[in-house]
């Protein structure tokens, strides 16, 4: 049973000190690999790991082809300024190959998990000789996986999976007692700039969690372009999370007076504290109209834009 540390009882300085000491004790004189994705959780773990190990922490950003536009370079630039060297590793083809032909949501998540931990990180760990991987699992990831809501890609022990046996290395999870609000507080205390600790959440399977059906390069290009527009227009509105979802079915539209079977983008925007429950943000209709017009004008093949008004539960924040 994991003991939750709630945000209102969290002493961030004490928490960081404890986790730094735990990481040092576990790693000893060796090195550790750190999985940085640019999300809040992994960014906070990166700072704690850096405080603990300095140059003995090898931080890698896996370019899996599923990320936002320009994400790897932007994240690396932020952490370089903080004194953390980030190595970008191109694994795009490996992830696309692993996802080919898969439509079931859980199988897609499992394909991302196996490619990430067994193939890509397994190779990095073997080559480096490191015995430990740092990652940003938080308590909500555990809750949703154990409850069977959806398998989070970074949960193992609670499913009876031993990473050492399965992948060949130990996994350290400094944030496992916290939820998102506590993680943000810890990020601020660890020295992260607000642009990083206050980012909207982004799923471990990345844009693969925002494509219903099979993940293809064409679909990734479509949802990535729509994501740029949605994040640009909804930034600064105080929402917990917002995103573009690409549906699988073709829908009937019209272009140049003729019928056009095109793609449908669903926009989601959520108010929440810790992602366990959420309600759709009441956005002005004029803003929704502007967003739809930009997507229809700038994302090739899209003929329909919708806005999700279901709550969590029964909906979930991500679509897949």
C-alpha positions as CSV (number, residue, x, y, z in Angstrom):
1,X,0.0,0.0,0.0
2,X,1.5,3.3,-1.0
3,X,1.1,6.1,1.5
4,X,-0.3,9.2,-0.2
5,X,1.2,12.6,0.6
6,X,-1.5,15.1,0.0
7,X,-0.7,18.5,-1.3
8,X,-1.9,20.3,1.8
9,X,0.5,18.2,4.0
10,X,3.5,18.3,1.6
11,X,6.7,19.8,2.8
12,X,8.5,20.2,-0.6
13,X,12.0,20.8,0.8
14,X,11.8,17.8,3.1
15,X,10.3,15.7,0.4
16,X,13.0,16.6,-2.1
17,X,15.8,16.0,0.4
18,X,14.4,12.5,1.3
19,X,14.1,11.5,-2.4
20,X,17.6,12.8,-3.2
21,X,19.0,10.6,-0.4
22,X,16.9,7.6,-1.5
23,X,18.2,7.9,-5.1
24,X,21.8,8.3,-3.9
25,X,21.5,5.2,-1.6
26,X,20.0,3.1,-4.4
27,X,22.4,4.1,-7.1
28,X,25.5,4.3,-5.0
29,X,28.6,5.1,-7.0
30,X,27.0,3.9,-10.3
31,X,25.0,5.8,-12.9
32,X,21.2,6.0,-13.6
33,X,19.3,6.6,-16.8
34,X,16.5,9.2,-16.6
35,X,13.5,9.2,-18.9
36,X,12.6,12.8,-19.8
37,X,9.5,13.3,-21.9
38,X,8.9,17.0,-21.1
39,X,5.8,16.4,-19.1
40,X,5.4,17.7,-15.6
41,X,6.1,14.4,-13.8
42,X,9.2,13.5,-15.8
43,X,10.5,17.0,-15.6
44,X,10.3,17.1,-11.8
45,X,12.0,13.7,-11.6
46,X,14.7,15.0,-13.8
47,X,15.4,17.9,-11.4
48,X,15.4,15.6,-8.4
49,X,17.7,13.1,-10.1
50,X,20.0,15.9,-11.2
51,X,20.2,17.2,-7.6
52,X,20.9,13.6,-6.4
53,X,23.4,12.4,-9.0
54,X,24.7,15.4,-11.1
55,X,26.7,14.1,-14.0
56,X,26.1,10.5,-13.0
57,X,22.5,10.9,-14.3
58,X,22.2,10.3,-18.0
59,X,19.0,12.1,-19.2
60,X,17.6,10.9,-22.5
61,X,14.6,12.1,-24.5
62,X,13.2,9.3,-26.6
63,X,12.0,10.8,-29.9
64,X,9.2,8.3,-30.5
65,X,7.5,10.2,-33.4
66,X,4.4,10.5,-31.2
67,X,5.2,13.9,-29.5
68,X,4.0,17.4,-30.1
69,X,5.6,19.5,-32.8
70,X,9.2,20.5,-31.9
71,X,8.9,19.0,-28.4
72,X,12.2,17.3,-28.2
73,X,14.3,20.3,-29.1
74,X,12.2,22.7,-27.0
75,X,12.5,20.5,-23.9
76,X,16.2,19.9,-24.3
77,X,16.8,23.7,-24.6
78,X,15.0,24.4,-21.3
79,X,17.0,21.7,-19.4
80,X,20.3,22.8,-21.0
81,X,19.8,26.2,-19.3
82,X,19.2,24.4,-16.0
83,X,22.5,22.6,-16.3
84,X,21.0,19.2,-17.4
85,X,22.4,17.7,-20.6
86,X,19.7,16.0,-22.6
87,X,20.4,13.4,-25.2
88,X,17.8,13.0,-27.9
89,X,17.5,9.4,-29.2
90,X,15.6,8.8,-32.5
91,X,13.4,5.8,-32.2
92,X,10.5,6.9,-34.4
93,X,10.5,4.0,-36.7
94,X,10.6,1.4,-33.9
95,X,7.4,2.9,-32.3
96,X,5.6,3.1,-35.7
97,X,6.5,-0.5,-36.5
98,X,5.3,-1.6,-33.0
99,X,1.9,0.2,-33.5
100,X,1.2,-1.0,-37.0
101,X,-2.1,-2.7,-37.4
102,X,-3.2,-2.3,-33.7
103,X,-6.6,-0.7,-33.0
104,X,-7.4,-2.0,-29.5
105,X,-6.6,0.8,-26.9
106,X,-5.0,-1.5,-24.3
107,X,-2.9,-3.3,-27.0
108,X,-1.7,0.1,-28.3
109,X,-0.6,1.1,-24.8
110,X,1.1,-2.2,-24.3
111,X,2.9,-1.8,-27.6
112,X,4.2,1.6,-26.5
113,X,5.2,0.2,-23.1
114,X,7.1,-2.8,-24.5
115,X,8.9,-0.7,-27.2
116,X,9.8,2.0,-24.6
117,X,11.0,-0.2,-21.8
118,X,12.2,-3.5,-23.4
119,X,13.5,-2.4,-26.8
120,X,14.7,1.2,-26.5
121,X,15.5,1.6,-22.9
122,X,16.7,-2.0,-22.6
123,X,19.2,-1.3,-25.3
124,X,20.3,2.0,-23.7
125,X,20.7,0.4,-20.3
126,X,22.7,-2.5,-21.7
127,X,25.0,-0.2,-23.5
128,X,25.5,2.1,-20.6
129,X,25.9,-0.5,-17.8
130,X,23.4,1.5,-15.7
131,X,21.2,-0.6,-13.3
132,X,18.5,2.0,-12.6
133,X,15.9,4.0,-14.6
134,X,14.3,7.1,-13.0
135,X,10.7,7.8,-14.1
136,X,7.8,10.0,-13.1
137,X,5.1,7.5,-12.1
138,X,2.5,9.3,-9.8
139,X,-0.3,7.9,-7.6
140,X,-3.1,8.6,-10.1
141,X,-1.2,6.4,-12.6
142,X,-1.3,3.5,-10.1
143,X,-5.0,4.1,-9.2
144,X,-6.2,4.0,-12.8
145,X,-4.2,0.9,-13.7
146,X,-5.1,-1.1,-10.6
147,X,-8.8,-0.2,-11.0
148,X,-8.7,-1.4,-14.6
149,X,-9.7,2.0,-16.0
150,X,-6.7,1.9,-18.3
151,X,-3.2,0.5,-18.2
152,X,-0.8,3.3,-17.7
153,X,2.5,2.6,-19.5
154,X,4.7,3.3,-16.4
155,X,3.0,0.9,-13.8
156,X,4.6,-2.5,-13.2
157,X,5.0,-3.6,-9.5
158,X,1.3,-3.2,-8.8
159,X,0.6,-5.6,-11.7
160,X,3.1,-8.2,-10.4
161,X,5.7,-7.3,-13.0
162,X,9.3,-7.1,-11.8
163,X,11.2,-4.7,-14.1
164,X,14.5,-6.3,-13.2
165,X,13.3,-9.7,-14.4
166,X,11.4,-8.3,-17.4
167,X,13.6,-5.5,-18.6
168,X,16.9,-6.0,-16.9
169,X,17.0,-2.9,-14.7
170,X,15.4,-1.5,-11.6
171,X,13.0,1.4,-11.8
172,X,13.1,4.3,-9.2
173,X,9.8,6.3,-8.8
174,X,10.4,9.3,-6.5
175,X,6.9,10.8,-7.1
176,X,4.8,7.7,-6.5
177,X,3.2,9.1,-3.3
178,X,2.0,12.4,-5.0
179,X,-0.8,13.5,-7.2
180,X,-0.5,16.2,-9.9
181,X,-1.0,19.2,-7.5
182,X,1.8,17.9,-5.2
183,X,4.1,17.2,-8.2
184,X,3.7,20.8,-9.4
185,X,4.6,22.1,-5.9
186,X,7.7,19.9,-5.9
187,X,8.7,21.1,-9.3
188,X,8.6,24.7,-8.2
189,X,10.7,23.9,-5.1
190,X,13.2,22.0,-7.2
191,X,13.9,24.9,-9.4
192,X,11.9,24.2,-12.5
193,X,10.6,27.2,-14.4
194,X,6.9,27.7,-14.4
195,X,6.6,26.8,-18.1
196,X,7.6,23.3,-17.1
197,X,6.0,22.6,-13.7
198,X,2.8,24.2,-14.7
199,X,2.4,22.5,-18.1
200,X,-0.8,20.8,-18.9
201,X,-0.5,17.0,-18.5
202,X,0.6,14.9,-21.5
203,X,0.1,11.1,-21.7
204,X,2.9,8.6,-21.7
205,X,1.8,7.1,-25.0
206,X,1.7,10.7,-26.3
207,X,-0.4,11.3,-29.4
208,X,-1.0,7.6,-29.8
209,X,-3.5,8.2,-26.9
210,X,-5.3,10.8,-29.0
211,X,-5.8,8.7,-32.1
212,X,-8.8,6.3,-32.1
213,X,-7.9,3.3,-34.2
214,X,-4.6,2.4,-35.8
215,X,-1.7,4.9,-35.4
216,X,-0.3,5.8,-38.8
217,X,2.1,8.6,-39.9
218,X,-0.7,10.4,-41.7
219,X,-2.9,10.3,-38.6
220,X,-0.1,11.5,-36.4
221,X,0.5,14.4,-38.8
222,X,-3.2,15.3,-38.6
223,X,-3.6,15.2,-34.9
224,X,-0.2,17.0,-34.3
225,X,-1.3,19.9,-36.5
226,X,-4.7,20.1,-34.7
227,X,-2.9,20.0,-31.3
228,X,-0.8,23.1,-32.1
229,X,-4.0,25.0,-32.8
230,X,-5.9,23.7,-29.7
231,X,-3.0,24.4,-27.3
232,X,-2.4,27.9,-28.8
233,X,-6.1,29.0,-28.4
234,X,-6.7,27.4,-25.0
235,X,-3.5,28.4,-23.2
236,X,-3.9,30.8,-20.3
237,X,-7.5,29.9,-19.6
238,X,-6.8,28.1,-16.4
239,X,-8.0,24.7,-17.6
240,X,-6.3,21.5,-16.2
241,X,-5.8,19.9,-19.6
242,X,-6.9,20.3,-23.3
243,X,-6.3,18.4,-26.4
244,X,-7.3,17.4,-29.9
245,X,-8.6,13.8,-30.5
246,X,-8.6,12.2,-34.0
247,X,-11.5,9.9,-34.7
248,X,-11.2,6.8,-36.8
249,X,-14.3,6.9,-38.9
250,X,-14.6,9.1,-42.0
251,X,-17.4,11.5,-41.8
252,X,-19.3,13.2,-44.6
253,X,-18.4,16.8,-45.4
254,X,-18.5,19.3,-48.2
255,X,-15.8,21.1,-50.1
256,X,-16.2,23.1,-53.3
257,X,-19.9,22.1,-53.5
258,X,-19.1,18.4,-53.5
259,X,-19.3,15.6,-51.0
260,X,-16.0,15.0,-49.1
261,X,-15.4,12.1,-46.8
262,X,-12.9,13.5,-44.3
263,X,-11.6,13.3,-40.7
264,X,-13.2,14.4,-37.5
265,X,-11.3,16.2,-34.7
266,X,-12.8,16.2,-31.2
267,X,-11.6,18.9,-28.9
268,X,-11.5,18.2,-25.1
269,X,-10.9,20.8,-22.4
270,X,-11.0,19.9,-18.7
271,X,-11.3,21.5,-15.2
272,X,-9.8,19.2,-12.6
273,X,-7.4,19.2,-9.6
274,X,-5.9,15.7,-9.7
275,X,-7.3,14.0,-12.8
276,X,-9.4,11.6,-10.8
277,X,-12.6,13.5,-11.7
278,X,-13.0,16.2,-14.3
279,X,-15.7,18.4,-15.8
280,X,-15.6,20.0,-19.3
281,X,-14.5,23.7,-19.3
282,X,-17.4,26.1,-20.3
283,X,-15.6,27.7,-23.2
284,X,-17.2,30.7,-25.0
285,X,-18.9,29.6,-28.1
286,X,-17.1,32.3,-30.1
287,X,-13.8,30.6,-29.1
288,X,-15.1,27.2,-30.1
289,X,-16.1,28.7,-33.5
290,X,-12.6,30.2,-34.0
291,X,-10.9,27.0,-33.0
292,X,-13.1,25.0,-35.5
293,X,-12.4,27.4,-38.3
294,X,-8.6,27.3,-37.7
295,X,-8.6,23.5,-37.7
296,X,-10.8,23.2,-40.8
297,X,-8.6,25.8,-42.6
298,X,-5.2,24.5,-41.6
299,X,-5.4,20.7,-41.0
300,X,-5.7,18.9,-44.3
301,X,-8.5,16.3,-44.6
302,X,-10.6,17.5,-41.6
303,X,-14.2,18.3,-42.2
304,X,-15.7,18.1,-38.7
305,X,-14.8,19.5,-35.3
306,X,-16.7,18.7,-32.1
307,X,-16.4,19.6,-28.4
308,X,-16.7,17.0,-25.7
309,X,-19.2,17.9,-22.9
310,X,-19.1,14.6,-21.0
311,X,-17.7,14.5,-17.4
312,X,-15.1,12.2,-15.9
313,X,-16.5,9.7,-15.0
314,X,-18.0,8.2,-17.2
315,X,-15.6,9.7,-19.8
316,X,-11.8,9.8,-19.3
317,X,-9.5,12.7,-19.9
318,X,-7.7,11.0,-22.8
319,X,-9.6,9.1,-25.4
320,X,-7.5,6.0,-25.6
